[in-house]
Amino acid sequence: MNHRDPRDEIVDHLPAMRAFALSLTRNSAAADDLVQDTVVKAWSNLDKFEVGTNLRAWLFTILRNTFYSGRRKSKREVSDPDGAFAATLASKPDHDGRLALRDFSVAFAKLPDEQREALILVGASGFSYEEAAETCGVAIGTIKSRANRGRQALIKMLHMRDDEEMELTDQATVAVLAGVGLSPC
Amino acid sequence: MNRTTTESDAGYENADPERTEYVDANLRRAYNEMLQEEVPDRFTDLLRQLREQDNAQ
């Protein structure tokens, strides 16, 4: 079976690499720098790529390794596994049950790195749990758990719930919905 | 419709398929939006440069 030269194929994966990079960096300039570094690294290591295997997964692995090694150097950005940013957004699904894209993206950006990448890989880009686990260098169960924690955090942040007709109009309503009493002031 | 959130559900065994699909549909939509973006010229330029370097060797 003939396979295309991976050198010719990289260009086809650029949109997906940019999307993955953007979901990790949450900044378009940083995302494009990350993709650029990834392409250069991938190119010089192409002899290590096994032709016929999943080039996208291989490129994504390099991309995320580049991202995390850069992050270790800069030593910023603490992950937020408990979703401390949560519940600041009030977003109702529109008629067909879809959320406003912007609200969704804002909420997504608040997830910890490992949940964002798990969700992008298995939820959006169609990686199997196995491929995603291999790309991230963790067990399959870890990917499943991260993806599901991410989904739950999103649901919580976006107030997706049964009684969707609610209007978050005033402080009292918000307090009731959040399940807390109003603090006396 | 049953999308009641369970706070303690950190594992994947109890994941609600309906909720999973609801979130994933929005994810795919956001992701596809990103995929539609045109790839800047810097990347095609970069690939051309890399190829020229290879050929020069």
gemmi code that builds the backbone of each chain (N, CA, C; Angstrom):
import gemmi

chains = {
    "A": [
        ("MET", (0.838, -1.201, 0.000), (0.000, 0.000, 0.000), (0.871, 1.248, 0.000)),
        ("ASN", (0.499, 2.191, -0.832), (1.261, 3.429, -0.913), (0.773, 4.461, 0.088)),
        ("HIS", (1.710, 5.116, 0.736), (1.339, 6.188, 1.639), (1.968, 7.468, 1.137)),
        ("ARG", (1.268, 8.538, 1.356), (1.830, 9.832, 0.968), (3.036, 10.128, 1.845)),
        ("ASP", (3.940, 10.885, 1.273), (5.073, 11.379, 2.059), (4.494, 12.274, 3.166)),
        ("PRO", (4.827, 11.985, 4.424), (4.284, 12.820, 5.513), (4.636, 14.298, 5.343)),
        ("ARG", (5.743, 14.564, 4.630), (6.103, 15.970, 4.381), (5.025, 16.693, 3.587)),
        ("ASP", (4.375, 15.930, 2.698), (3.299, 16.533, 1.898), (1.995, 16.593, 2.682)),
        ("GLU", (1.920, 15.782, 3.713), (0.652, 15.631, 4.409), (0.483, 16.633, 5.559)),
        ("ILE", (1.602, 17.140, 6.051), (1.536, 18.040, 7.217), (0.571, 19.195, 6.977)),
        ("VAL", (0.602, 19.721, 5.764), (-0.229, 20.885, 5.453), (-1.713, 20.612, 5.704)),
        ("ASP", (-2.127, 19.363, 5.476), (-3.544, 19.007, 5.695), (-3.930, 19.063, 7.167)),
        ("HIS", (-2.945, 18.923, 8.034), (-3.240, 18.881, 9.473), (-3.106, 20.240, 10.154)),
        ("LEU", (-2.682, 21.235, 9.384), (-2.477, 22.562, 9.992), (-3.740, 23.144, 10.633)),
        ("PRO", (-4.913, 23.066, 9.974), (-6.101, 23.625, 10.648), (-6.381, 22.936, 11.981)),
        ("ALA", (-6.253, 21.607, 12.028), (-6.506, 20.881, 13.280), (-5.442, 21.213, 14.320)),
        ("MET", (-4.196, 21.359, 13.874), (-3.135, 21.708, 14.822), (-3.379, 23.096, 15.409)),
        ("ARG", (-3.845, 24.016, 14.569), (-4.118, 25.372, 15.072), (-5.280, 25.351, 16.061)),
        ("ALA", (-6.293, 24.537, 15.759), (-7.436, 24.454, 16.670), (-7.019, 23.850, 18.009)),
        ("PHE", (-6.224, 22.798, 17.956), (-5.741, 22.162, 19.192), (-4.845, 23.134, 19.967)),
        ("ALA", (-3.966, 23.822, 19.232), (-3.057, 24.776, 19.880), (-3.841, 25.920, 20.521)),
        ("LEU", (-4.879, 26.364, 19.835), (-5.687, 27.451, 20.381), (-6.428, 27.003, 21.636)),
        ("SER", (-6.875, 25.765, 21.635), (-7.590, 25.284, 22.816), (-6.641, 25.109, 23.999)),
        ("LEU", (-5.373, 24.881, 23.725), (-4.403, 24.775, 24.824), (-3.934, 26.146, 25.297)),
        ("THR", (-3.559, 27.005, 24.356), (-2.967, 28.297, 24.746), (-4.026, 29.350, 25.055)),
        ("ARG", (-5.192, 29.231, 24.413), (-6.286, 30.195, 24.548), (-5.875, 31.582, 24.076)),
        ("ASN", (-4.923, 31.628, 23.179), (-4.430, 32.909, 22.677), (-3.927, 32.665, 21.254)),
        ("SER", (-4.454, 33.400, 20.288), (-4.187, 33.013, 18.906), (-2.732, 33.245, 18.483)),
        ("ALA", (-2.102, 34.278, 19.020), (-0.698, 34.504, 18.676), (0.173, 33.390, 19.253)),
        ("ALA", (-0.086, 33.043, 20.501), (0.667, 31.956, 21.144), (0.386, 30.633, 20.444)),
        ("ALA", (-0.852, 30.458, 19.988), (-1.213, 29.217, 19.302), (-0.413, 29.062, 18.014)),
        ("ASP", (-0.324, 30.130, 17.250), (0.413, 30.033, 15.992), (1.912, 29.839, 16.213)),
        ("ASP", (2.457, 30.454, 17.255), (3.864, 30.198, 17.587), (4.073, 28.732, 17.950)),
        ("LEU", (3.108, 28.197, 18.696), (3.189, 26.793, 19.106), (3.123, 25.865, 17.891)),
        ("VAL", (2.245, 26.184, 16.966), (2.146, 25.362, 15.747), (3.443, 25.455, 14.949)),
        ("GLN", (3.987, 26.652, 14.856), (5.243, 26.837, 14.128), (6.359, 25.971, 14.744)),
        ("ASP", (6.517, 26.051, 16.060), (7.533, 25.237, 16.737), (7.293, 23.748, 16.503)),
        ("THR", (6.013, 23.367, 16.529), (5.663, 21.961, 16.338), (6.041, 21.485, 14.936)),
        ("VAL", (5.746, 22.294, 13.940), (6.061, 21.915, 12.558), (7.575, 21.739, 12.396)),
        ("VAL", (8.346, 22.672, 12.942), (9.803, 22.587, 12.826), (10.325, 21.317, 13.508)),
        ("LYS", (9.819, 21.065, 14.718), (10.239, 19.853, 15.448), (9.830, 18.590, 14.712)),
        ("ALA", (8.600, 18.575, 14.238), (8.091, 17.397, 13.542), (8.930, 17.123, 12.297)),
        ("TRP", (9.229, 18.175, 11.580), (9.984, 18.031, 10.335), (11.344, 17.397, 10.597)),
        ("SER", (12.017, 17.849, 11.638), (13.358, 17.322, 11.898), (13.320, 15.934, 12.530)),
        ("ASN", (12.121, 15.481, 12.927), (11.995, 14.136, 13.517), (11.178, 13.185, 12.657)),
        ("LEU", (10.939, 13.579, 11.418), (10.053, 12.771, 10.580), (10.572, 11.350, 10.345)),
        ("ASP", (11.877, 11.183, 10.462), (12.435, 9.823, 10.302), (11.946, 8.902, 11.416)),
        ("LYS", (11.470, 9.494, 12.521), (10.955, 8.682, 13.632), (9.474, 8.369, 13.478)),
        ("PHE", (8.848, 9.025, 12.518), (7.422, 8.753, 12.295), (7.268, 7.480, 11.464)),
        ("GLU", (6.380, 6.623, 11.936), (6.133, 5.362, 11.248), (5.083, 5.587, 10.166)),
        ("VAL", (5.525, 5.556, 8.926), (4.601, 5.831, 7.824), (3.449, 4.834, 7.846)),
        ("GLY", (2.249, 5.337, 7.660), (1.077, 4.466, 7.701), (0.336, 4.543, 9.024)),
        ("THR", (1.007, 5.092, 10.055), (0.302, 5.293, 11.329), (-0.325, 6.692, 11.326)),
        ("ASN", (-0.958, 7.042, 12.414), (-1.752, 8.261, 12.492), (-0.871, 9.510, 12.626)),
        ("LEU", (-0.706, 10.211, 11.508), (0.161, 11.393, 11.519), (-0.412, 12.508, 12.406)),
        ("ARG", (-1.734, 12.647, 12.374), (-2.328, 13.711, 13.199), (-2.048, 13.481, 14.684)),
        ("ALA", (-2.208, 12.237, 15.120), (-1.948, 11.923, 16.528), (-0.480, 12.185, 16.863)),
        ("TRP", (0.391, 11.858, 15.924), (1.832, 12.069, 16.143), (2.132, 13.564, 16.256)),
        ("LEU", (1.538, 14.348, 15.368), (1.741, 15.806, 15.414), (1.148, 16.414, 16.692)),
        ("PHE", (-0.011, 15.929, 17.082), (-0.650, 16.425, 18.308), (0.210, 16.115, 19.536)),
        ("THR", (0.854, 14.951, 19.520), (1.728, 14.590, 20.641), (2.886, 15.576, 20.751)),
        ("ILE", (3.494, 15.876, 19.610), (4.601, 16.833, 19.619), (4.106, 18.209, 20.062)),
        ("LEU", (2.930, 18.568, 19.568), (2.374, 19.885, 19.908), (2.161, 20.026, 21.415)),
        ("ARG", (1.546, 19.006, 22.005), (1.259, 19.152, 23.440), (2.533, 19.054, 24.285)),
        ("ASN", (3.487, 18.227, 23.851), (4.760, 18.182, 24.576), (5.467, 19.533, 24.521)),
        ("THR", (5.404, 20.162, 23.354), (6.017, 21.487, 23.198), (5.308, 22.503, 24.091)),
        ("PHE", (3.995, 22.400, 24.119), (3.211, 23.309, 24.958), (3.575, 23.157, 26.436)),
        ("TYR", (3.607, 21.910, 26.906), (3.855, 21.707, 28.344), (5.305, 21.992, 28.734)),
        ("SER", (6.250, 21.736, 27.836), (7.633, 22.053, 28.210), (7.815, 23.564, 28.246)),
        ("GLY", (7.122, 24.281, 27.375), (7.152, 25.751, 27.429), (6.526, 26.265, 28.702)),
        ("ARG", (5.444, 25.601, 29.104), (4.733, 26.011, 30.314), (5.566, 25.784, 31.564)),
        ("ARG", (6.294, 24.664, 31.576), (7.151, 24.392, 32.739), (8.199, 25.476, 32.891)),
        ("LYS", (8.719, 25.923, 31.724), (9.733, 26.965, 31.771), (9.159, 28.259, 32.329)),
        ("SER", (7.959, 28.594, 31.902), (7.423, 29.895, 32.314), (6.792, 29.829, 33.708)),
        ("LYS", (6.481, 28.611, 34.147), (6.017, 28.404, 35.526), (4.841, 29.269, 35.941)),
        ("ARG", (3.927, 29.440, 34.981), (2.743, 30.188, 35.386), (1.537, 29.274, 35.208)),
        ("GLU", (0.366, 29.859, 35.363), (-0.874, 29.158, 35.065), (-1.068, 27.895, 35.902)),
        ("VAL", (-1.666, 28.078, 37.039), (-1.985, 26.950, 37.894), (-3.274, 26.324, 37.392)),
        ("SER", (-3.334, 25.009, 37.369), (-4.565, 24.394, 36.881), (-5.652, 24.531, 37.938)),
        ("ASP", (-6.871, 24.438, 37.508), (-7.999, 24.789, 38.371), (-8.992, 23.630, 38.402)),
        ("PRO", (-8.595, 22.526, 38.994), (-9.418, 21.324, 38.892), (-10.778, 21.442, 39.560)),
        ("ASP", (-10.910, 22.348, 40.481), (-12.199, 22.461, 41.159), (-13.137, 23.447, 40.485)),
        ("GLY", (-12.671, 24.034, 39.401), (-13.532, 24.962, 38.690), (-13.890, 26.176, 39.522)),
        ("ALA", (-12.891, 26.799, 40.114), (-13.149, 27.947, 40.977), (-13.716, 29.132, 40.202)),
        ("PHE", (-13.503, 29.102, 38.876), (-14.051, 30.177, 38.050), (-15.534, 29.980, 37.780)),
        ("ALA", (-16.013, 28.814, 38.163), (-17.347, 28.413, 37.734), (-18.448, 29.343, 38.215)),
        ("ALA", (-19.589, 29.191, 37.611), (-20.812, 29.850, 38.061), (-20.826, 31.353, 37.902)),
        ("THR", (-19.935, 31.884, 37.127), (-19.988, 33.317, 36.869), (-20.769, 33.592, 35.591)),
        ("LEU", (-20.985, 32.566, 34.813), (-21.667, 32.744, 33.534), (-23.109, 32.285, 33.615)),
        ("ALA", (-23.978, 33.029, 33.048), (-25.353, 32.574, 32.921), (-25.672, 32.513, 31.435)),
        ("SER", (-25.904, 31.328, 30.944), (-26.137, 31.184, 29.532), (-27.259, 30.198, 29.297)),
        ("LYS", (-28.224, 30.610, 28.526), (-29.323, 29.696, 28.253), (-29.168, 29.147, 26.837)),
        ("PRO", (-29.518, 27.883, 26.638), (-29.483, 27.349, 25.279), (-30.491, 28.096, 24.404)),
        ("ASP", (-30.197, 28.223, 23.128), (-31.193, 28.841, 22.258), (-32.189, 27.779, 21.798)),
        ("HIS", (-33.002, 28.093, 20.812), (-34.167, 27.254, 20.530), (-33.845, 25.790, 20.262)),
        ("ASP", (-32.760, 25.544, 19.556), (-32.453, 24.143, 19.260), (-31.541, 23.532, 20.321)),
        ("GLY", (-31.486, 24.152, 21.474), (-30.750, 23.564, 22.577), (-29.251, 23.804, 22.511)),
        ("ARG", (-28.833, 24.618, 21.558), (-27.405, 24.892, 21.493), (-27.093, 26.160, 22.266)),
        ("LEU", (-25.901, 26.200, 22.787), (-25.516, 27.368, 23.564), (-24.923, 28.409, 22.644)),
        ("ALA", (-24.948, 29.630, 23.090), (-24.230, 30.657, 22.360), (-22.761, 30.235, 22.315)),
        ("LEU", (-22.221, 30.246, 21.124), (-20.869, 29.714, 20.926), (-19.842, 30.451, 21.785)),
        ("ARG", (-20.041, 31.751, 21.895), (-19.077, 32.528, 22.647), (-19.093, 32.130, 24.124)),
        ("ASP", (-20.293, 31.991, 24.666), (-20.421, 31.608, 26.069), (-19.780, 30.245, 26.304)),
        ("PHE", (-20.026, 29.362, 25.356), (-19.459, 28.029, 25.492), (-17.935, 28.096, 25.474)),
        ("SER", (-17.398, 28.867, 24.532), (-15.942, 28.962, 24.409), (-15.313, 29.603, 25.635)),
        ("VAL", (-15.990, 30.602, 26.179), (-15.474, 31.263, 27.381), (-15.410, 30.259, 28.535)),
        ("ALA", (-16.480, 29.478, 28.669), (-16.519, 28.486, 29.744), (-15.450, 27.420, 29.518)),
        ("PHE", (-15.333, 26.992, 28.277), (-14.348, 25.964, 27.945), (-12.930, 26.422, 28.295)),
        ("ALA", (-12.652, 27.686, 28.011), (-11.314, 28.230, 28.260), (-10.959, 28.217, 29.742)),
        ("LYS", (-11.980, 28.119, 30.596), (-11.717, 28.132, 32.031), (-11.400, 26.753, 32.604)),
        ("LEU", (-11.569, 25.736, 31.800), (-11.254, 24.387, 32.288), (-9.751, 24.225, 32.452)),
        ("PRO", (-9.328, 23.338, 33.350), (-7.898, 23.045, 33.468), (-7.362, 22.437, 32.170)),
        ("ASP", (-6.059, 22.626, 31.938), (-5.421, 22.154, 30.702), (-5.794, 20.718, 30.343)),
        ("GLU", (-5.672, 19.840, 31.337), (-5.818, 18.415, 31.019), (-7.253, 18.058, 30.636)),
        ("GLN", (-8.218, 18.834, 31.157), (-9.609, 18.581, 30.763), (-9.893, 19.145, 29.375)),
        ("ARG", (-9.315, 20.311, 29.099), (-9.501, 20.894, 27.759), (-8.933, 19.982, 26.694)),
        ("GLU", (-7.729, 19.488, 26.940), (-7.138, 18.668, 25.876), (-7.887, 17.353, 25.716)),
        ("ALA", (-8.333, 16.761, 26.820), (-9.090, 15.508, 26.709), (-10.379, 15.737, 25.928)),
        ("LEU", (-11.053, 16.837, 26.210), (-12.316, 17.111, 25.520), (-12.111, 17.432, 24.047)),
        ("ILE", (-11.051, 18.175, 23.744), (-10.788, 18.488, 22.336), (-10.458, 17.205, 21.568)),
        ("LEU", (-9.676, 16.348, 22.179), (-9.266, 15.126, 21.478), (-10.441, 14.187, 21.273)),
        ("VAL", (-11.143, 13.830, 22.345), (-12.193, 12.814, 22.197), (-13.562, 13.422, 21.878)),
        ("GLY", (-13.825, 14.619, 22.381), (-15.143, 15.202, 22.173), (-15.275, 15.879, 20.827)),
        ("ALA", (-14.186, 16.524, 20.375), (-14.296, 17.336, 19.165), (-13.558, 16.764, 17.966)),
        ("SER", (-12.320, 16.293, 18.150), (-11.581, 15.906, 16.951), (-11.675, 14.424, 16.632)),
        ("GLY", (-12.516, 13.709, 17.345), (-12.814, 12.342, 16.946), (-11.722, 11.322, 17.233)),
        ("PHE", (-10.796, 11.643, 18.140), (-9.824, 10.642, 18.566), (-10.568, 9.581, 19.389)),
        ("SER", (-10.126, 8.329, 19.257), (-10.646, 7.318, 20.164), (-10.020, 7.580, 21.538)),
        ("TYR", (-10.610, 6.993, 22.577), (-10.017, 7.153, 23.906), (-8.593, 6.605, 23.918)),
        ("GLU", (-8.388, 5.532, 23.164), (-7.044, 4.936, 23.086), (-6.034, 5.903, 22.463)),
        ("GLU", (-6.435, 6.503, 21.327), (-5.531, 7.441, 20.657), (-5.242, 8.645, 21.545)),
        ("ALA", (-6.281, 9.123, 22.220), (-6.107, 10.283, 23.087), (-5.182, 9.935, 24.258)),
        ("ALA", (-5.352, 8.744, 24.795), (-4.514, 8.313, 25.916), (-3.056, 8.234, 25.481)),
        ("GLU", (-2.847, 7.724, 24.280), (-1.486, 7.602, 23.772), (-0.888, 8.981, 23.509)),
        ("THR", (-1.684, 9.854, 22.932), (-1.227, 11.212, 22.648), (-0.810, 11.934, 23.933)),
        ("CYS", (-1.565, 11.725, 24.995), (-1.279, 12.417, 26.256), (-0.372, 11.606, 27.180)),
        ("GLY", (-0.041, 10.386, 26.795), (0.841, 9.569, 27.619), (0.231, 9.169, 28.952)),
        ("VAL", (-1.080, 8.931, 28.980), (-1.740, 8.493, 30.221), (-2.642, 7.295, 29.921)),
        ("ALA", (-3.218, 6.720, 30.975), (-4.099, 5.565, 30.811), (-5.438, 5.986, 30.207)),
        ("ILE", (-6.105, 5.046, 29.568), (-7.394, 5.321, 28.937), (-8.413, 5.828, 29.966)),
        ("GLY", (-8.418, 5.183, 31.136), (-9.351, 5.592, 32.186), (-9.125, 7.036, 32.621)),
        ("THR", (-7.872, 7.460, 32.593), (-7.554, 8.842, 32.960), (-8.165, 9.821, 31.963)),
        ("ILE", (-8.055, 9.486, 30.683), (-8.647, 10.345, 29.646), (-10.160, 10.400, 29.808)),
        ("LYS", (-10.775, 9.251, 30.035), (-12.227, 9.212, 30.198), (-12.653, 10.068, 31.380)),
        ("SER", (-11.920, 9.919, 32.466), (-12.259, 10.651, 33.665), (-12.070, 12.164, 33.468)),
        ("ARG", (-10.970, 12.545, 32.801), (-10.738, 13.972, 32.544), (-11.820, 14.550, 31.640)),
        ("ALA", (-12.177, 13.787, 30.606), (-13.200, 14.267, 29.676), (-14.523, 14.455, 30.411)),
        ("ASN", (-14.853, 13.512, 31.265), (-16.138, 13.615, 31.957), (-16.150, 14.686, 33.037)),
        ("ARG", (-15.016, 14.867, 33.679), (-14.963, 15.970, 34.645), (-15.087, 17.300, 33.920)),
        ("GLY", (-14.479, 17.374, 32.735), (-14.587, 18.590, 31.926), (-16.021, 18.859, 31.501)),
        ("ARG", (-16.699, 17.786, 31.065), (-18.102, 17.951, 30.643), (-18.951, 18.442, 31.807)),
        ("GLN", (-18.721, 17.858, 32.965), (-19.524, 18.249, 34.127), (-19.247, 19.679, 34.547)),
        ("ALA", (-17.977, 20.059, 34.460), (-17.638, 21.431, 34.830), (-18.310, 22.410, 33.871)),
        ("LEU", (-18.334, 22.053, 32.585), (-18.983, 22.924, 31.602), (-20.473, 23.060, 31.890)),
        ("ILE", (-21.092, 21.930, 32.175), (-22.527, 21.945, 32.476), (-22.812, 22.837, 33.679)),
        ("LYS", (-21.954, 22.718, 34.659), (-22.118, 23.513, 35.868), (-21.931, 25.001, 35.574)),
        ("MET", (-20.877, 25.293, 34.843), (-20.581, 26.698, 34.551), (-21.674, 27.340, 33.723)),
        ("LEU", (-22.234, 26.561, 32.816), (-23.208, 27.133, 31.887), (-24.635, 27.007, 32.406)),
        ("HIS", (-24.758, 26.522, 33.621), (-26.084, 26.388, 34.237), (-27.032, 25.578, 33.382)),
        ("MET", (-26.511, 24.549, 32.729), (-27.398, 23.692, 31.968), (-28.126, 22.809, 32.961)),
        ("ARG", (-29.412, 22.949, 33.022), (-30.166, 22.145, 33.958), (-31.582, 21.966, 33.470)),
        ("ASP", (-32.378, 21.282, 34.250), (-33.720, 20.936, 33.790), (-34.609, 22.148, 33.555)),
        ("ASP", (-34.604, 23.031, 34.528), (-35.527, 24.168, 34.442), (-34.859, 25.305, 33.690)),
        ("GLU", (-34.807, 25.127, 32.381), (-34.032, 26.067, 31.590), (-34.727, 27.396, 31.329)),
        ("GLU", (-35.979, 27.481, 31.745), (-36.717, 28.725, 31.483), (-36.308, 29.840, 32.436)),
        ("MET", (-35.520, 29.497, 33.434), (-35.188, 30.490, 34.464), (-34.489, 31.719, 33.877)),
        ("GLU", (-34.768, 32.830, 34.485), (-34.092, 34.065, 34.122), (-33.204, 34.472, 35.288)),
        ("LEU", (-31.967, 34.707, 34.993), (-31.092, 35.134, 36.086), (-31.107, 36.656, 36.140)),
        ("THR", (-32.154, 37.159, 36.769), (-32.361, 38.603, 36.691), (-31.803, 39.364, 37.872)),
        ("ASP", (-31.904, 38.786, 39.011), (-31.424, 39.540, 40.161), (-30.660, 38.640, 41.133)),
        ("GLN", (-30.085, 39.282, 42.078), (-29.215, 38.586, 43.016), (-29.929, 37.473, 43.763)),
        ("ALA", (-31.189, 37.734, 44.114), (-31.945, 36.754, 44.885), (-32.130, 35.476, 44.075)),
        ("THR", (-32.492, 35.641, 42.795), (-32.683, 34.491, 41.927), (-31.402, 33.702, 41.814)),
        ("VAL", (-30.334, 34.425, 41.600), (-29.040, 33.765, 41.459), (-28.719, 32.960, 42.702)),
        ("ALA", (-28.967, 33.568, 43.846), (-28.660, 32.909, 45.111), (-29.493, 31.638, 45.273)),
        ("VAL", (-30.779, 31.723, 44.916), (-31.651, 30.559, 45.026), (-31.167, 29.448, 44.103)),
        ("LEU", (-30.858, 29.830, 42.867), (-30.423, 28.837, 41.897), (-29.113, 28.189, 42.297)),
        ("ALA", (-28.287, 28.987, 42.945), (-26.982, 28.456, 43.344), (-27.106, 27.602, 44.595)),
        ("GLY", (-28.312, 27.575, 45.163), (-28.550, 26.730, 46.320), (-27.972, 27.287, 47.599)),
        ("VAL", (-27.815, 28.590, 47.642), (-27.292, 29.208, 48.861), (-28.273, 30.272, 49.356)),
        ("GLY", (-28.276, 30.507, 50.601), (-29.132, 31.544, 51.143), (-28.512, 32.901, 50.906)),
        ("LEU", (-29.350, 33.900, 50.911), (-28.824, 35.253, 50.794), (-28.139, 35.629, 52.089)),
        ("SER", (-26.953, 36.135, 51.980), (-26.286, 36.532, 53.207), (-26.830, 37.884, 53.647)),
        ("PRO", (-27.099, 38.006, 54.931), (-27.637, 39.283, 55.413), (-26.614, 40.389, 55.258)),
        ("CYS", (-27.060, 41.517, 54.751), (-26.081, 42.588, 54.617), (-26.477, 43.847, 55.369)),
    ],
    "B": [
        ("MET", (-36.579, 15.135, 29.737), (-35.248, 15.724, 29.876), (-34.732, 15.547, 31.300)),
        ("ASN", (-33.637, 14.937, 31.405), (-33.081, 14.748, 32.724), (-31.600, 15.050, 32.708)),
        ("ARG", (-31.264, 16.252, 33.110), (-29.859, 16.633, 33.084), (-29.390, 17.104, 34.446)),
        ("THR", (-29.965, 16.520, 35.464), (-29.588, 16.919, 36.808), (-28.110, 16.630, 37.049)),
        ("THR", (-27.418, 17.613, 37.507), (-25.981, 17.460, 37.719), (-25.703, 16.784, 39.055)),
        ("THR", (-24.872, 15.768, 39.009), (-24.437, 15.180, 40.267), (-23.027, 15.662, 40.557)),
        ("GLU", (-22.888, 16.256, 41.686), (-21.623, 16.915, 42.019), (-20.467, 15.930, 42.184)),
        ("SER", (-20.778, 14.768, 42.716), (-19.710, 13.869, 43.121), (-19.232, 12.960, 41.996)),
        ("ASP", (-19.935, 13.002, 40.892), (-19.656, 12.055, 39.829), (-18.367, 12.412, 39.082)),
        ("ALA", (-17.252, 11.952, 39.588), (-15.983, 12.261, 38.955), (-15.551, 11.146, 38.015)),
        ("GLY", (-16.091, 9.980, 38.181), (-15.711, 8.852, 37.343), (-16.432, 8.881, 36.027)),
        ("TYR", (-16.137, 7.947, 35.170), (-16.778, 7.956, 33.864), (-17.890, 6.937, 33.766)),
        ("GLU", (-17.999, 6.035, 34.759), (-19.002, 4.980, 34.674), (-20.408, 5.561, 34.719)),
        ("ASN", (-20.557, 6.657, 35.451), (-21.892, 7.203, 35.645), (-22.243, 8.310, 34.664)),
        ("ALA", (-21.394, 8.505, 33.658), (-21.638, 9.603, 32.743), (-22.985, 9.430, 32.048)),
        ("ASP", (-23.740, 10.508, 32.011), (-25.051, 10.514, 31.378), (-24.849, 10.705, 29.865)),
        ("PRO", (-25.252, 9.731, 29.055), (-24.978, 9.811, 27.612), (-25.610, 11.033, 26.953)),
        ("GLU", (-26.776, 11.409, 27.449), (-27.467, 12.554, 26.864), (-26.692, 13.851, 27.101)),
        ("ARG", (-26.194, 13.968, 28.338), (-25.421, 15.157, 28.693), (-24.091, 15.180, 27.964)),
        ("THR", (-23.486, 14.002, 27.869), (-22.223, 13.886, 27.149), (-22.400, 14.372, 25.720)),
        ("GLU", (-23.449, 13.907, 25.067), (-23.681, 14.283, 23.682), (-23.988, 15.772, 23.569)),
        ("TYR", (-24.683, 16.294, 24.545), (-25.032, 17.711, 24.541), (-23.770, 18.583, 24.583)),
        ("VAL", (-22.862, 18.225, 25.471), (-21.613, 18.983, 25.566), (-20.760, 18.763, 24.323)),
        ("ASP", (-20.668, 17.518, 23.887), (-19.800, 17.218, 22.750), (-20.290, 17.881, 21.463)),
        ("ALA", (-21.615, 17.992, 21.311), (-22.143, 18.655, 20.116), (-21.691, 20.115, 20.093)),
        ("ASN", (-21.705, 20.748, 21.265), (-21.226, 22.131, 21.343), (-19.721, 22.219, 21.134)),
        ("LEU", (-19.016, 21.237, 21.642), (-17.566, 21.184, 21.435), (-17.221, 21.083, 19.956)),
        ("ARG", (-17.913, 20.171, 19.285), (-17.633, 19.972, 17.858), (-17.931, 21.237, 17.076)),
        ("ARG", (-18.983, 21.925, 17.495), (-19.343, 23.158, 16.810), (-18.242, 24.211, 16.985)),
        ("ALA", (-17.750, 24.355, 18.214), (-16.691, 25.332, 18.474), (-15.409, 24.935, 17.729)),
        ("TYR", (-15.124, 23.644, 17.739), (-13.911, 23.147, 17.089), (-13.998, 23.354, 15.577)),
        ("ASN", (-15.164, 23.023, 15.006), (-15.325, 23.192, 13.563), (-15.203, 24.646, 13.150)),
        ("GLU", (-15.681, 25.502, 14.019), (-15.529, 26.936, 13.771), (-14.044, 27.297, 13.650)),
        ("MET", (-13.234, 26.710, 14.553), (-11.793, 26.978, 14.525), (-11.162, 26.395, 13.259)),
        ("LEU", (-11.671, 25.231, 12.839), (-11.101, 24.587, 11.650), (-11.367, 25.392, 10.383)),
        ("GLN", (-12.449, 26.183, 10.408), (-12.801, 26.960, 9.216), (-11.824, 28.107, 8.976)),
        ("GLU", (-11.105, 28.479, 10.013), (-10.209, 29.619, 9.873), (-9.130, 29.337, 8.849)),
        ("GLU", (-8.847, 30.349, 8.052), (-7.844, 30.172, 7.024), (-6.453, 30.080, 7.661)),
        ("VAL", (-5.644, 29.165, 7.154), (-4.284, 29.010, 7.679), (-3.423, 30.152, 7.153)),
        ("PRO", (-2.756, 30.878, 8.058), (-1.947, 32.021, 7.613), (-0.789, 31.579, 6.708)),
        ("ASP", (-0.351, 32.501, 5.860), (0.719, 32.209, 4.903), (2.012, 31.768, 5.573)),
        ("ARG", (2.220, 32.209, 6.814), (3.502, 31.892, 7.467), (3.744, 30.388, 7.505)),
        ("PHE", (2.667, 29.609, 7.527), (2.855, 28.164, 7.633), (3.202, 27.525, 6.294)),
        ("THR", (2.560, 27.995, 5.225), (2.940, 27.472, 3.915), (4.366, 27.921, 3.573)),
        ("ASP", (4.710, 29.142, 3.969), (6.084, 29.633, 3.772), (7.073, 28.768, 4.540)),
        ("LEU", (6.708, 28.462, 5.780), (7.592, 27.660, 6.631), (7.839, 26.280, 6.007)),
        ("LEU", (6.759, 25.637, 5.549), (6.905, 24.301, 4.949), (7.763, 24.367, 3.690)),
        ("ARG", (7.608, 25.427, 2.925), (8.420, 25.588, 1.715), (9.898, 25.742, 2.095)),
        ("GLN", (10.171, 26.553, 3.107), (11.555, 26.753, 3.564), (12.181, 25.451, 4.039)),
        ("LEU", (11.404, 24.686, 4.808), (11.921, 23.421, 5.334), (12.270, 22.474, 4.185)),
        ("ARG", (11.404, 22.464, 3.178), (11.641, 21.599, 2.037), (12.881, 22.046, 1.253)),
        ("GLU", (13.038, 23.350, 1.113), (14.204, 23.877, 0.403), (15.491, 23.511, 1.137)),
        ("GLN", (15.431, 23.601, 2.471), (16.603, 23.197, 3.274), (16.957, 21.738, 3.026)),
        ("ASP", (15.929, 20.891, 3.003), (16.141, 19.461, 2.753), (16.786, 19.239, 1.392)),
        ("ASN", (16.248, 19.932, 0.403), (16.741, 19.749, -0.954), (18.166, 20.248, -1.118)),
        ("ALA", (18.528, 21.247, -0.321), (19.855, 21.826, -0.428), (20.920, 20.904, 0.144)),
        ("GLN", (20.461, 19.979, 1.004), (21.456, 19.107, 1.655), (21.928, 17.984, 0.751)),
    ],
}
model = gemmi.Model(1)
for chain_id, residues in chains.items():
    chain = gemmi.Chain(chain_id)
    for i, (resn, *xyz) in enumerate(residues, 1):
        res = gemmi.Residue()
        res.name, res.seqid = resn, gemmi.SeqId(i, " ")
        for name, pos in zip(("N", "CA", "C"), xyz):
            atom = gemmi.Atom()
            atom.name, atom.element = name, gemmi.Element(name[0])
            atom.pos, atom.b_iso = gemmi.Position(*pos), 0.0
            res.add_atom(atom)
        chain.add_residue(res)
    model.add_chain(chain)
structure = gemmi.Structure()
structure.add_model(model)
structure.setup_entities()
